Amino acid sequence: MDLLLMSDTHLPVRAKALPPELLDLVPRADVVIHAGDWVDEATLDLLEARARRLVAVFGNNDGPGLRARLPEVAYADLDGLRLGVVHETGPAKGREQRCAERFPHLDVLVFGHSHIPWDSTADDRLRLLNPGSPTDRRRQPHCTYMTARIDSSRLTGVRLHQLPPRTAR
């Protein structure tokens, strides 16, 4: 099972559209994961129309329309892998312990908010992934997203992809 992970798209505030490279991957992935801060409902409509399956949440910059359509926390059983998605996990310091305590039933937690890619493991059990942002690099050298696979209920092949920096219009 192929996964495509993104967060913090902030359209059309930070960019006019999703990068073509990322958009081309959407229909190829078995599951597309978005960890919030969409800003516009058009991006949600686009991913719902193109993705085979979408697992997504709202973020702190998302208004009432997106909050009405998306949960704050989403859960999915993906081929036996217990996955959760949330936008905010708090400061980097202590993140692993906080998340392990808050989500003891998960194998993987995808989050966003910081625009900073993150890949760590809490308590030798919970994998924490932040794909960064494909449209707003902030203090990072590149805009980013992630891909991964699920094989036999295990997350494998996690890869961070770099995109050319984008600027606000």
Secondary structure as UniProt FT lines:
FT   STRAND          2..6
FT   TURN            11..14
FT   HELIX           20..25
FT   HELIX           26..28
FT   STRAND          31..34
FT   HELIX           41..50
FT   STRAND          54..56
FT   TURN            60..61
FT   HELIX           64..69
FT   STRAND          73..78
FT   TURN            79..80
FT   STRAND          81..86
FT   TURN            93..94
FT   HELIX           95..102
FT   TURN            104..105
FT   STRAND          108..110
FT   STRAND          118..122
FT   TURN            123..125
FT   STRAND          126..130
FT   TURN            138..139
FT   STRAND          143..151
FT   TURN            152..153
FT   STRAND          154..163
//
